[in-house]
Amino acid sequence: MSNNLEERYSLNGAKYLAQQKYSEAIALYKQGIETDPTLMSNYWHLCLALLLQEQESEAMATWLSILEKADIEKVNIWTLDLVKVLIAEAIRCEAVSDFESARKMYGYAGIARSEAWKKVKGYKFTDDWFSKNAPIWEQYLIHLASKPEINILEIGSWEGMSSCWLLDNILTHESSRITCIDTFEGSIEHKLEYNDSYIKSVQERFDFNISQTGVSNKVTKIVGSSQDVMRSLPLINYDMLYIDGSHLASDALTDAVLGWGLVKVGGLIVFDDYDFKFPNSVDAGQDTKIGIDAFLKAFCKKVNILHQGHQVIVEKTSC
Ligand SMILES: C[S@@+](CC[C@H](N)C(=O)[O-])C[C@H]1O[C@@H](n2cnc3c(N)ncnc32)[C@H](O)[C@@H]1O
């Protein structure tokens, strides 16, 4: 494609986006891709236009189809290009005080990076409950990254997506470690969704993914119920406790109380699924939030709440 044509797509597309004519922008970028599939900027702007039109799954499908074709070098370059476009939009939204849209765009950039990360490392994940948390973790866990002797305790690992992310991004010093506790039997709600043979295969995928990190020596896997296992773990030992096991209010509360003595002062406790709701057929009224709120109320003088959204992140400020 000549530079003139490239410029035309870019200018006309930007005009449509500025006028919030997202369908026109989508049609234009698709036409650009048809005319010259090697001009990558049309893909990034197509993703942006689809996101602005709230067609998240189509945007994701576009990004995944590109990743599928890319070698590792291209994955890294293209991820940077897409992320630049999304962050520029986030900054534009912030400039007009549209903080909700900006937050969404930063989240999409995090998901784009996360998909690229999975591809580069060759992980095998069949579920993704984690990617949406990555931008929040980048923000609140950055002070732990690459430090020596950081210890993390994770309750609920499933296929290991959060564990692998922590190993790749935070626990990068050779002396840092993670302990992963999981029954590998799935939670109550998983039993409705998945059959027995699928649930049995989860631990195998956890082991595979951990081996893909190249640092499986940093991982202690403990198969069992967190409510039993945590009683025998060392006190005041962990810089972060991640609670993502059973979502029952009573279990989330028990995990937090048992974990309290294990976490160092200054350490973090991260609760997942603050907004999780059990379906009516299973434990209705026992939602995770009830347990987390009970903990927050009892420990309010000893914690500093850093973040409260889908996850709750607190810092332990005293014993
Ligand atoms: C939502 S998944 C964890 C997701 C994982 N953190 C990730 O990033 O993909 C919840 C996990 O908690 C485990 N689990 C449920 N109840 C548990 C318990 N009482 N003790 C230990 N693990 C438990 C389940 O087997 C399941 O693997």
The ligand as an SDF file (V2000), in Angstrom:
LIG
                    3D

 27 29  0  0  0  0  0  0  0  0999 V2000
  -11.1070  -19.6900   40.6690 C   0  0  0  0  0  0  0  0  0  0  0  0
  -10.0630  -21.0370   40.7820 S   0  0  0  0  0  0  0  0  0  0  0  0
   -8.4850  -20.2910   40.9540 C   0  0  0  0  0  0  0  0  0  0  0  0
   -8.0590  -19.5650   39.7450 C   0  0  0  0  0  0  0  0  0  0  0  0
   -6.5870  -19.2470   39.6760 C   0  0  0  0  0  0  0  0  0  0  0  0
   -6.1440  -18.3990   40.7670 N   0  0  0  0  0  0  0  0  0  0  0  0
   -6.2520  -18.6300   38.3280 C   0  0  0  0  0  0  0  0  0  0  0  0
   -5.5760  -17.6260   38.2510 O   0  0  0  0  0  0  0  0  0  0  0  0
   -6.6710  -19.1310   37.2970 O   0  0  0  0  0  0  0  0  0  0  0  0
  -10.4040  -21.6480   42.3780 C   0  0  0  0  0  0  0  0  0  0  0  0
   -9.5480  -22.8320   42.7870 C   0  0  0  0  0  0  0  0  0  0  0  0
   -9.7090  -23.0390   44.1830 O   0  0  0  0  0  0  0  0  0  0  0  0
   -9.6590  -24.4060   44.4540 C   0  0  0  0  0  0  0  0  0  0  0  0
  -10.3180  -24.6290   45.7690 N   0  0  0  0  0  0  0  0  0  0  0  0
  -11.6360  -24.5510   46.0640 C   0  0  0  0  0  0  0  0  0  0  0  0
  -11.8450  -24.7730   47.3670 N   0  0  0  0  0  0  0  0  0  0  0  0
  -10.6240  -24.9600   47.9210 C   0  0  0  0  0  0  0  0  0  0  0  0
  -10.1670  -25.2150   49.2310 C   0  0  0  0  0  0  0  0  0  0  0  0
  -11.0090  -25.3310   50.2490 N   0  0  0  0  0  0  0  0  0  0  0  0
   -8.8500  -25.3630   49.4400 N   0  0  0  0  0  0  0  0  0  0  0  0
   -7.9620  -25.2640   48.4150 C   0  0  0  0  0  0  0  0  0  0  0  0
   -8.3320  -25.0100   47.1500 N   0  0  0  0  0  0  0  0  0  0  0  0
   -9.6410  -24.8600   46.9020 C   0  0  0  0  0  0  0  0  0  0  0  0
  -10.3550  -25.0570   43.2940 C   0  0  0  0  0  0  0  0  0  0  0  0
   -9.9400  -26.4050   43.1350 O   0  0  0  0  0  0  0  0  0  0  0  0
   -9.9180  -24.1590   42.1260 C   0  0  0  0  0  0  0  0  0  0  0  0
   -8.8010  -24.6900   41.4990 O   0  0  0  0  0  0  0  0  0  0  0  0
  1  2  1  0
  2  3  1  0
  2 10  1  0
  3  4  1  0
  4  5  1  0
  5  6  1  0
  5  7  1  0
  7  8  2  0
  7  9  1  0
 10 11  1  0
 11 12  1  0
 11 26  1  0
 12 13  1  0
 13 14  1  0
 13 24  1  0
 14 15  1  0
 14 23  1  0
 15 16  2  0
 16 17  1  0
 17 18  1  0
 17 23  2  0
 18 19  1  0
 18 20  2  0
 20 21  1  0
 21 22  2  0
 22 23  1  0
 24 25  1  0
 24 26  1  0
 26 27  1  0
M  CHG  2   2   1   9  -1
M  END
$$$$
